[in-house]
Amino acid sequence: MLGALAALLEIEGDISVIAQARNGKEALNAVLAHKPDVFITDIEMPHMSGLDVAAELKRRKTGTRVVIVTTFARSGYLRRALESGASGYLLKDMRAEELAEAVRRVHQGLRVIHPELATEAWGEMDPLTDRERQVLRLAGEGMASCDIAGELGLSDGTVRNYLSEAISKLGAGNRVEAARIARTKGWL
């Protein structure tokens, strides 16, 4: 997908692809090194998600505008993308010409959101805090509370409290079900 997307954009006379990356850390380093006007990313990537990269670029005030191109057509992901500083949120099934036009619009300082998602964005609000989301994501990957505590620099009891809160907020029976619910809604 990465090579195909780059090739399609290179066909456009006014768009240049200056770097490609296979994971979030590589992407962040490439943006910091090359300082592109627009950075196109997916949400799910190894080492760092596209949302994490977007948030880091926003935190560093790089000025690079972010467009997320993904298969996740969920309002929770859209909200998180916008909160992370993304200027565009598009679905992978769009035509190459539509993507190129979206990149141009984002470059001009406009926001571009896939029409189907724009109306869904006002759906159910994410009840989780950032820390609950971090803990629940790791629990959903099968990590034990003590391992999560070590990973995040928290006590085991604090991790259990965050998990308990997340389970309660989502009306789940356990951590696995809570992670599944949150992932389905686009909150993880």
N, C-alpha and C positions, 0 to 999 in steps of 0.2 A: 504494500500500500504506500509506503514511504516514497519509494522510487517513482511509482506511477504518479503520485500527487505532485512531486517535484517536476517531473517531465511535463505534466499538463500545465503547470503554472509557467514553466520556462517557455512554452509556446507563445504565451502572451508577450507582446513586445515591450510592455511597460513594467513587467514584474520580473525580478531576478531572485533566484533562490541562491542564497549565499552560504548556507550550511544545512546539514542534515544531522539528526541525532537519533540514536536507537533507544535511549532511556532518558529519564528526567534529569539526572545529574549532567549528562552530556549536553542536553538541551539548555540547561541553565548556563553552563560554561560557554556554550556556543553563543548564546545571546549576549552574555557579558563581554565576550571577546570581539564579536562582530557588530554589536549594537544595531540590529536591524530595526527598520521602522515598524514592521509587523512580524509577529512570531505566531506560527500556526502549530497547534499541538492537539493531541488526543487527551482524554482524561486519564485513562489507564495506561501507565508506562512503568517499567521496572525502576526501582530505586527512588523515584519521586513522581508523584502524579502530576498531570498537567495543571491541576488546580493548585498544587503546592508550588510549582514553578511560577505560575501567574502571581500567586500571593507574594512570593519572594521578589519578583520583579517589581511589584507594586511597592513593597516595603523599601526596596533600594531606590525607588523613584528613577528607574532607567529611562522612562519615556517610550519604551517599546510597547506597542499595542498588541494585545493578545486575542487571537481567534481560536476558539476550541471547535474542532471538527470531530464528531464522535457518533457512536451508535446509540448513546444513552439519551433517549427522548423522554426524560423525566424532569419534572419541574424542580425537584430537589437539587439535581445537578446544575440546572440552569441558575437557580438562585445562588448556589455556592460559587459558580463560575463568575457571576456578576459581582458578588462580594469579594472575590479574589482579584478583581480588577480586569476581568476579561471584557473586551469590547464587542466580541462576536461569539455566537454560539450556534453552530450549524450541524446538520446531520450529514453523515457520510454518503447518503444516497443522492445528494444534489449533483447537478451537472457541473462540469469543469468551468463553463462560462459563468455559472452562478457563483461559484467559489471565487473566481477571479474578480467578479464585480463586488462581492462582499469584501474581499481584501482591499480593493480600491476605496470602498466606502469607509472601512475602518481606518485606512490610512488618512482619510480626510477628517477623521475625528468623530465619525458617526458610529452608532451602535447598530449591529446587524444580528437579529435573532430569527431563527427559523420560524416561519409563521405559525406552524402547528404548536410550537412550544410557547409562543408569546401569550396565548390565552390560557394555557395550562399553568403558567407561572404563578398565578394567583390561587393555586390549589392549597392543599394542606401545608401548614407551616412546620418546619423542622423543630421539634421540641428539645433536641439534644444540644448540650454545650459542646464547645470544641474539645474539651478534655474527655467528656463522655464519649464523643465520637472516636477519639484516638484510642481509648481503652476498648471500646466495643469493636473497633476494626481489628485490633490485635487479638481480641478474644475470638472473634469470628474466624481468624486464621488458625485457631487451635492453640494459641498460647495460654499457658496457665497463669493464674493471677500473680504468682511470685515472679514469673518471667516478665510479665507486663510491667510489674513494679520496677524491676531492674532496668528494663528498656527505657522507661519514662522517668526514672529517678523518683519514684513514689514509694510509699510504704504499701505492703500487701493489703492492709486494712483499708487504705485510701482507694486502692484499685477496686476492692470488693464493694466499697460504697458507691463508686462511680458506676460499676456494673449494675448494682441494685437499683440505682436511680434510673439508668437507661432502660432496664427491664421493666420497671414500673411505668415510666413514661410511655413506653411502646405497648404496654398491655401484654407483654410476652410472658411465657412460662419459664424461660431460661435464657442464658446468654446466647446460645446458638440461634434460638428463635428470634431474639431481639436483633441480632446481627443480620439475619435473613430479612426481617421486616424493614430495617433501616436501609439495607442495600437495595431492596426492591423499590423503595420510595426515593432512592437517589440521595440519601442522607449520609452514606458512608463513602 
